[in-house]
Amino acid sequence: MINNNDIIEIDLVIRDKNTKDVLDTTIESVAKESNIYNSKTKYQPLVVIFGKGELLKGVEENIKDLDSGKTKEFSLTKDKAFGERDSKLIQLVPLSDFKKENIDPKPGMYINLGNRQAKVLNVSGGRVQMDLNHEFSGKDLDYKITLKKVCANDKDKAQALYTKYFFFMPEGKTKLNVSDKELELVIPGTLPKEIEYIKYTFIQSVFETCNFSNVKFSENYEKKQ
């Protein structure tokens, strides 16, 4: 049984129900077999805070009774998944808007447009055609989900949340220190300003799911050789 605010780790495979093509997966071997492998993607179990809307409601309903190590396969129709495609979400944006942000849009790229991710469809005549539909919209989906772990203690939860929010950190450059009431994360001191939002989100998640009374970030600076 999975409860709200539980931190879980899952492996998943999502297929187009009609074509049986694999659309997404956390498993490297499946990605390679399905010709969707991306060398820039880190294939590992997905860390989810259950009940926070990080998974579709229909997905949560189907896996809430899973035990660790168990797998469930199920389907969601498009109305329970990502809905129908909406032609109104195909928009034209001036190319100059991207130039201001030093972005060179190319067909197939995904770019954050406001608070949504959009796919570049075409660049022509000083305008960029963007698709704000979810990439799985208009599709009935088959899911295969394995519950790898339900984090049982604060140390496991902290490690899982670190993996969730700081997956991009170079190995060996960070350290997580856990005591009874304090969590400390040592990070490189030469990170971009955008890290502040990630730090804030991490702290909020820790306080909502763990019993730590204090979260501390320490910056580490190394002398250049």
Sequence and secondary structure as in RCSB ss.txt:
>XXXX:A:sequence
MINNNDIIEIDLVIRDKNTKDVLDTTIESVAKESNIYNSKTKYQPLVVIFGKGELLKGVEENIKDLDSGKTKEFS
LTKDKAFGERDSKLIQLVPLSDFKKENIDPKPGMYINLGNRQAKVLNVSGGRVQMDLNHEFSGKDLDYKITLKKV
CANDKDKAQALYTKYFFFMPEGKTKLNVSDKELELVIPGTLPKEIEYIKYTFIQSVFETCNFSNVKFSENYEKKQ
>XXXX:A:secstr
   TT EEEEEEEEEETTT  EEEES HHHHHHTT   TTS    EEEETTTTSS HHHHHHHTT  TT EEEEE
E TTTTT    GGGEEEEEHHHHHHTT    TT EEEETTEEEEEEEEETTEEEEE S TTTT  EEEEEEEEEE
  SHHHHHHHHHHHH TTS TTS EEEE SSEEEEEEES   TTHHHHHHHHHHHHHHHS  SEEEEEEE     
